[in-house]
Amino acid sequence: MSEPTTLHPVNDDAMRALFLDARTARSFADAPISDAELHRIHELTMLGPTSMNLQSLRIVFVRAGEAKDRLLTHVADGNKEKAASAPVNAILAADIDFHDSLHITNPHSPNARDSFADVERRTNMARNQAWLAAGYFMMAVRALGYAVGPMGGFKASALDADFFSESSWRSICVVNIGKPGENPWRERAPRLSFEQSALIL
Ligand SMILES: Cc1cc2nc3c(=O)[nH]c(=O)nc-3n(C[C@H](O)[C@H](O)[C@H](O)COP(=O)(O)O)c2cc1C
């Protein structure tokens, strides 16, 4: 892994791919994503900063097959068609037991694990930091030239019972990823202006 070099703004192509032209896709083309690209998406996602470097996000990449059929049963009716069309659906989850890896992810604080004995505190931290990393995940997908279609519309408790009954992972979001299909975009909804949503003090 390289050390940080001089920082500079990304070029216009990158700015378009990451922000200006990037849209939420509502249908996907029948174009594959390789395992190497999924590994790269994961690698880029995990580089984003999290509190104490705790890295509570977990990702299950689901391709066509038995697992996808099961996943689709947990997705809201209004989301089924778009989820079905994507070559990969990523189940993003928070690992409630992320503290068991803190000796690896935060070697500078040997006693860090002890501060997460309380399950409620740990669960909140796990979910908050997984959501933060979910943003990095979507930007990583876009950086590789694919579109994302995030979905909160799914039955989390049923999905967790199906996919995570034996683990400490808990789903937070499902993200469809792939190249855009037919009529993939809705009209862009307005964004709040600087005056409506920011301050410089
Ligand atoms: C966490 C999250 C959950 C979402 N859930 C759904 C969903 O269940 N169904 C859906 O059609 N769109 C869903 N969306 C898509 C948003 O409505 C969309 O990203 C937003 O309106 C911005 O659209 P744009 O990227 O095209 O500007 C979700 C987005 C996010 C980030």
The ligand as a Gaussian input file, in Angstrom:
#p B3LYP/6-31G(d) Opt

LIG

0 1
 C      -30.008000       4.471000       2.085000
 C      -30.826000       4.616000       0.836000
 C      -32.004000       3.912000       0.720000
 C      -32.767000       3.995000      -0.458000
 N      -33.867000       3.203000      -0.610000
 C      -34.497000       3.164000      -1.799000
 C      -35.519000       2.211000      -2.034000
 O      -35.859000       1.385000      -1.183000
 N      -36.112000       2.219000      -3.270000
 C      -35.738000       3.101000      -4.247000
 O      -36.301000       3.048000      -5.333000
 N      -34.764000       4.016000      -4.039000
 C      -34.127000       4.052000      -2.846000
 N      -33.087000       4.949000      -2.653000
 C      -32.687000       5.842000      -3.772000
 C      -32.833000       7.349000      -3.466000
 O      -34.157000       7.751000      -3.569000
 C      -31.931000       8.093000      -4.458000
 O      -30.610000       7.672000      -4.261000
 C      -32.022000       9.603000      -4.289000
 O      -33.306000      10.050000      -4.582000
 C      -31.007000      10.335000      -5.187000
 O      -31.228000      10.040000      -6.533000
 P      -30.157000      10.466000      -7.675000
 O      -28.853000       9.799000      -7.309000
 O      -30.687000       9.903000      -8.945000
 O      -30.066000      11.938000      -7.672000
 C      -32.335000       4.870000      -1.496000
 C      -31.142000       5.595000      -1.350000
 C      -30.390000       5.464000      -0.216000
 C      -29.075000       6.190000      -0.112000

